[in-house]
Each structure stands twice: as structure tokens, then as C-alpha cells.
Amino acid sequence: MMMNTDASIIRTPDAVLEVMETLSAHPDVAAIALGGSQPTNRADAESDYDIYVYVDADIPLDLRRELAERFDPSPEIGNSWFGPGDEWSDRKSGASVDIMYWERPWFERQIADVIERCQPSLGYTTSFWYTLRHSVRLFDRHGWLAGQQALAATPYPEKLRRRIIGWNHPLLRTTRSSYHRQIELAIQRDDPVSIQHRTTALLASVFDVVFALNRTLHPGEKRQLAHVARLGDGVPAGFDGQIREVIRASADPGQFDLLPAIDTLCDGLDQGIRK
């Protein structure tokens, strides 16, 4: 089915259209958008349909369950591990549907903190901004979402770029509590769980710095290496291989090559920052 939206014409399963029609009828739903890989032409056979529902109050679970059971006899309704949401599949098309419910004031703060107040995070600083900029409006009751997307069109602030780098880069291996130092201590203690935890955090900060260096919004946790590969000369030489080597070495820290792999990765990042 062809769905005509303000931003584009997108081919979607009937289930997505029915989600829009059903939820948009509820007075506490302010806007609905389609996000993830579907609107960016980077979806694969396993990609689901990420639907963002911006609300002013909780949407009743019984309504959400009745909607989902039109397509899936055993949906998961009211998941809250990663924020309020529902997950189910469309039996007809085979598509997986992931619906997230975001309160408008909360979402406005996430966006304003980054674009207007230039507040950095440890990893993923601009991910919500990326989501907003690249999602497609399906329903917008009073134009609120259009206004948010107009804000999302703001050019990348130089102040934000400097702050992301200044916040994440020292923690890689410079400060007393750096990831490098924490990983070193975890290796000495033969604590592989801590090694994995701290290595993952280090990589999150590394990618945040790389995207900031290139004034590029962070796409989120999936396909980060593929996104970086499209940045061209703005990426430190050998970055893909260095990331993979850190991951490989973290799986077998007893070989004592994890810290040298991290140093090689950080050396390249340091050179990129100095340019």
C-alpha cells in the first residue's frame, strides 16, 4: 500500500496504516512517525517498522492490545525495558512492528538539550536528533511534530561539536577514571564481564567523537561501521579494522593484546582531532 505523507511516499504494510488510523483517533496522541531504517532506504529483510507515537498521556493497554491482536495472536504489549512500547508481527506481510510511546515534554527536552543547549552525553549524543530528522510524519494533529522537525533541520552547532569531543575524548585514556584504566584493572583482576562492559562504553564514546568530528548526527546503535564508512576522509585511517581488533581482543583478554589495540584506535582518533 502507498502511504502519502508530508515528507515522502512510502510503501508500508496495511498494519502500519491501521496503527496510524487507530491511534490517531485517540485524543492523547499528538503525532505519529515512522522511523528506523525503513524511511532511509537502508532496510533489509530483517528490518522492522519503528513507529514513534508522541503522546500527552498514557494510551490504554487494552486499546493497544486490541489493535495488535488484529494482526498477531500473541503480541507483547506494555514492554517497558527500553521505554514504553509494544512489539508484534503482521501475519499477512511478515513485518515486525515496534511501537514506541514518547511523552512530548520528555522528547522536547531531549532535542532541546542537544540542539539548543549543546549538552553532550557519553556516547549517542545526537541519536534522538537523528531519529527526529530522518523519521517520516504519518500523523500530526496540530503541527507540533512539523515544528520539531523544523528545529531538527538546524545545522550542526560548532559548540556542540566541541563539547561532545571534550566530554568523551578524555575519558578514553587520559583521566584517572578512563575506560583504558578501568579495562587495565579489570584485566589484572581477571574480570571478563567488567572488561566487556567497559570496552562497550569506550566504543560508544569513540563513535560519538568520530561522528562529532564530521559534524554528522549519530545514527544509533545499529550499522555504525557502515555509517562511518560513508564519511570518507573524515575518518581516521584504518578505523574499521581497529574497531574490529578491539572487539576481537576483548573476547580473549588473556592474550593481553586488548590495551595495545585500544591504544592504536585512540592514537588514530587523536590524530583526527589534531587536524
C-alpha positions in Angstrom: 0.0 0.0 0.0 1.2 3.5 -0.8 1.1 5.9 2.1 1.2 9.6 1.3 2.8 11.7 4.0 4.1 15.2 4.2 7.6 14.1 3.7 7.5 11.2 1.3 5.6 8.4 -0.3 6.5 5.1 1.5 5.5 1.6 0.8 4.2 0.0 4.0 2.1 -3.0 5.1 -1.6 -2.4 5.8 -0.8 -3.0 9.5 1.2 0.3 9.7 -1.7 2.2 8.1 -4.1 0.7 10.6 -1.8 1.6 13.5 -1.9 5.2 12.3 -5.7 5.3 11.8 -6.5 3.7 15.2 -4.0 5.5 17.4 -4.5 8.9 15.7 -8.2 8.7 16.7 -7.2 8.8 20.4 -7.2 12.4 21.8 -3.9 11.9 23.7 -2.0 11.0 20.6 -0.4 14.2 19.2 1.7 12.8 16.4 2.9 9.5 14.8 6.0 9.0 12.8 7.8 6.1 11.0 11.5 5.9 11.8 14.4 3.4 11.8 15.8 2.1 8.6 12.5 2.0 6.6 12.4 5.7 5.6 16.1 5.9 4.8 16.2 3.2 2.1 18.6 1.1 4.2 16.2 -1.6 5.4 17.0 -5.2 4.9 14.8 -8.3 5.1 15.0 -8.4 8.9 14.3 -4.7 9.4 11.2 -3.9 11.5 8.8 -1.0 11.3 9.7 1.5 14.1 6.6 3.6 14.9 7.0 6.6 17.2 3.8 7.7 18.9 4.1 11.1 20.7 1.6 11.3 23.5 0.2 13.7 26.1 -0.9 10.8 28.4 -0.6 7.1 28.6 -2.6 5.2 25.9 -4.7 2.4 27.4 -3.2 -1.0 27.2 -6.5 -2.6 26.2 -6.7 -0.4 23.1 -3.1 -1.2 22.2 -3.7 -4.9 22.7 -6.9 -4.9 20.6 -5.0 -3.2 17.8 -2.1 -5.6 17.9 -4.3 -8.7 18.0 -5.9 -7.8 14.7 -2.5 -8.9 13.2 -0.8 -11.1 15.9 -2.4 -13.5 18.3 0.4 -13.2 20.8 1.7 -9.6 20.8 3.9 -8.2 23.6 2.1 -5.2 25.0 3.4 -2.8 27.6 7.1 -3.6 27.3 9.0 -1.1 29.3 12.6 -2.3 29.4 13.7 0.4 26.9 10.8 2.8 27.3 7.0 2.2 26.9 6.2 0.2 23.8 4.6 -2.7 22.1 6.1 -5.4 19.8 4.2 -7.7 17.4 4.2 -9.1 13.9 1.9 -8.7 11.0 0.9 -12.3 9.9 -0.1 -11.2 6.4 3.1 -9.4 5.4 5.5 -10.9 7.9 6.6 -7.5 9.0 7.7 -6.9 12.6 6.2 -3.8 14.2 7.8 -1.9 17.1 5.7 0.9 18.5 7.3 3.3 21.0 5.3 5.8 23.1 7.1 9.0 23.9 5.8 11.8 26.0 6.0 15.1 24.2 7.6 17.2 27.0 10.2 14.5 27.6 11.1 14.3 23.9 11.2 18.1 23.5 13.8 18.2 26.3 16.0 15.5 24.6 16.1 17.6 21.5 16.5 21.0 23.1 19.2 19.8 25.4 21.3 18.8 22.3 20.4 21.4 19.6 19.8 24.5 21.8 21.8 23.8 25.0 24.6 21.8 23.4 24.7 19.2 26.2 26.9 16.2 25.4 26.4 12.6 26.6 28.8 9.7 27.0 28.0 8.2 23.6 25.0 8.6 21.3 24.7 12.3 22.0 22.8 13.2 18.8 20.9 9.9 18.3 17.4 11.3 19.1 18.2 14.3 16.8 19.0 11.8 14.0 15.8 9.9 14.7 13.7 13.1 14.5 15.4 14.4 11.4 15.0 11.2 9.4 11.6 10.0 10.6 8.5 10.5 8.4 5.4 12.1 9.7 2.3 9.9 9.4 0.0 12.0 11.6 0.5 15.4 13.2 -2.6 16.7 14.9 -1.6 20.3 15.4 1.7 20.6 13.6 3.8 20.0 16.7 5.9 17.3 15.0 6.5 19.5 12.0 7.8 22.2 14.3 10.2 19.8 16.0 11.4 18.6 12.6 12.0 22.2 11.6 14.2 22.5 14.7 15.9 19.2 13.7 16.9 20.9 10.4 19.3 23.2 12.4 22.9 23.0 11.2 25.3 21.1 13.5 26.4 23.7 16.1 30.1 24.1 16.4 29.7 24.5 20.2 28.0 21.0 20.4 30.8 19.5 18.3 33.5 20.8 20.6 31.6 19.8 23.7 31.0 16.2 22.5 34.7 15.8 21.8 35.7 17.5 25.0 33.4 15.3 27.1 34.1 11.9 25.5 37.7 12.1 24.4 39.4 12.5 27.8 37.6 9.5 29.2 39.1 7.2 26.6 42.5 7.0 28.2 43.5 10.4 29.7 41.6 10.8 33.1 42.3 8.8 36.2 38.9 7.0 35.7 39.4 6.5 32.0 38.0 3.5 30.2 41.6 2.4 29.4 42.5 2.4 33.1 39.3 0.6 34.1 39.9 -2.1 31.5 43.5 -2.4 32.6 42.4 -3.0 36.2 39.7 -5.5 35.0 42.4 -7.5 33.1 44.6 -7.6 36.2 41.6 -8.9 38.2 40.7 -11.4 35.6 37.2 -9.9 35.4 36.0 -10.5 31.8 32.5 -9.2 32.5 33.9 -5.8 33.5 36.2 -5.9 30.5 33.3 -6.3 28.1 31.2 -3.6 29.9 33.9 -1.0 29.8 35.0 -1.8 26.3 31.5 -1.3 25.1 31.3 2.1 26.8 34.7 3.0 25.3 33.4 2.2 21.8 30.3 4.3 22.4 32.4 7.3 23.2 34.8 6.6 20.3 31.9 6.7 17.8 30.4 9.8 19.4 33.7 11.6 18.8 34.0 10.4 15.2 30.5 11.5 14.3 31.1 14.8 16.0 34.4 15.4 14.2 32.5 15.0 11.0 29.5 17.1 12.1 27.3 14.1 11.5 24.4 13.0 13.6 24.8 9.8 15.4 22.5 7.1 13.7 22.2 5.0 16.9 23.5 1.6 17.8 23.0 -0.3 14.5 25.3 -0.3 11.5 27.7 2.2 13.0 30.6 1.0 11.0 28.6 1.2 7.7 27.6 4.8 8.6 31.2 5.7 9.4 32.4 4.2 6.1 30.3 6.7 4.3 32.1 9.6 5.9 35.1 9.2 3.7 38.3 11.1 4.5 36.9 12.4 7.8 37.5 9.0 9.4 40.9 8.0 10.9 42.8 5.7 8.6 42.2 2.0 9.4 39.3 2.8 11.7 37.1 -0.2 10.7 39.9 -2.7 11.3 40.9 -1.1 14.5 37.4 -1.3 15.9 37.2 -5.0 14.9 40.5 -5.7 16.5 39.4 -4.1 19.8 36.3 -6.3 19.8 38.3 -9.4 18.9 40.8 -8.8 21.6 38.1 -8.0 24.3 36.8 -11.6 23.8 40.1 -13.1 24.9 41.8 -10.6 27.3 44.1 -13.3 28.5 46.2 -12.7 25.3 47.0 -9.2 26.7 46.5 -7.5 23.3 43.4 -5.5 24.2 45.1 -2.5 25.6 47.5 -2.2 22.7 44.5 -2.4 20.3 42.8 0.3 22.3 45.9 2.5 22.1 46.1 2.1 18.3 42.5 3.1 18.0 42.9 6.1 20.2 46.1 7.2 18.5 44.3 7.4 15.2 41.5 9.3 16.9 43.9 11.7 18.5 45.4 12.5 15.1 42.0 13.2 13.7 41.2 15.6 16.5 44.5 17.5 16.0 43.8 18.1 12.3 
